[in-house]
């Protein structure tokens, strides 16, 4: 076994789950900047053996968005797309809460830790379930004032997105 393989086998196995829309708007609103997925990936690779990494996004057929999604794929994320739905009343629908929940439950039971990038408090119950049923802790990355308090409290550790993770 090579030293690199030995180091990888001793690192905790992690799954990464990114609510792309939430992180985009959170970073734009809080910092006026974009999230740096390459920098984030480097941090994760240094600490963990990445078993799975999902980025949940909305498909609008926009070329710039397609390029961004291809960048995520090149980094190592599996990009999951859901169509953008415009309702008759003008409101929009396109969240991934149920899909993220299903994937975290399916993958989480085989991991040492789960990493969630979102500020959505709806995930707090899920984090508690993963910890109680599978003994899998979950770290959360988000912006302080746009991350629900209940989500921060449910996380094993809350990581504030700072300038090291922004473009």
N, C-alpha and C positions, 0 to 999 in steps of 0.2 A: 504494500500500500504506500503510495507516495505521500509526502508531507501535506500537499494540498488536499488530497482525498481524506487524509486523517483529520485535518482541520475542519473540513466540511462536515464530516460525520460527527464531530463533537459539537457543532453549532446546533442550536435549537431549530427544529423544523417549523417554518412559518408559512401562513397563507396571508396574502394581501388582497384587500377588497376596497376598491376606490369608487366612491359615488362621485363621478366626474363632474356632473353639473353642480353638485353641492360645493365641491372644492373650487371649481372655477369661480362661482359667484361669491363664495366666502372670501377667497383671496383678492378678487377685484374690489369687493366692498370694504374689506378690512385694510388692505395694503395698497390697493391700486396697481397690483402686479399679478403676474401669472405664477402658478405653482411650477416648480422645477422638478419634473418627474425623473430626469436623469440623475440629479443630485440625490433625490429620495432613494432611487434604486441603488446607488452606490452605498448609501448609509445602510440600507437593508442587507445588501450582499456582504458587507463587512461584519455584520452581527449575526446573520442568520443563513440557514440553508433554505432558500425560497422554493417551497414545494409547489405552490400555485400562486398566481397573481392575476386578478380579474379587474378590469376597468369597465364600469357600467356607464354607457353613454346613450344619447338620443340620436337617432338617424334623421337627418333633415335633407340629405342629398347635397349638402353644401361642400364645394371642393376644398375649401380651407379646413373644414371640419374633417373631411376624409384624409387630408394630409396629416393632421394632428393624430387621428386614430392610427394611421400607419406608423407614425413615430412611436406611439405607445406600443404597438406590436413589435417594432424593432428593439425597443428597450427590453421587452420580455413579457409584457402583459398580454393576456387573452382579452380582446375587446369584445364585449357583449353589447349589441345594439338593440334598441327598441324604437319603433317608429314614433315620431312626434305626432300627437293627436290634437288637432284644433277642434274644439267643440263649437256647436252652433251659436252658443251664447258669447263666443269670443275667448273664453278661458281655454287653457291648455292643460294637457295631461301627458305625462311622460316620466314619472318617477320609477325607480327600480327597487323600491323597498322590499317587495315580496321576493323578487329574484335574488337580491343580495342575501336575504334571510335564508332562502333555500340553499344557496351555495355555501354560506357560512356554516349551516347545520350539517350539510353533507361532507364538506371538507374538514370542518373544525374537529370532528371526533378523531381524525387521524394526524393532528398537528400538535405541536408543543405550545404554540401561541398563534393568535389571530391578530392581524393589524387591520384596523378599519380607518379609512379616511373619509370622514363625514362629520357634520355637526348636527345631524338629525336625531332628536331625542327619541324617536320611535324605535331606534336600535337598542336602547337601554335594556329593555326586557330580554332581547336576544342575547346580549352580553352576559346577563345574569344566568340565562339558561345554559349557555356554553360552559360557564364556570361551574354551575351546580351539577349539571348532568354529565359533563365530560372532563371536568377539571382542567379546562382550557382557558387560560387568561386571555384577555383582549386589550391591546393598547389602542388608543384613539389618537389620531392626528387631526387638529383643527385650529381655527382661529378662536381666541379666547371669548370675545363677546358674541360670536355667532355660532358657538357650539353650546347646545343645550346643557344646562347644569346637571340634569339627570343622566345624560350620557357621560359627562366627565366623571361623575360619581360612580358610575357602573364600570368604568374602565379600570383595568389593573394599573395603568399609567396613562395620563393624558399628556401628549406632546404638543406643545404650542408650535404652530408653523411660524418659523422666523425667517430672517433674511438668508440663512444658509439654504433654505428650501424654496426660495423665490427667484424669479427671473427679473 
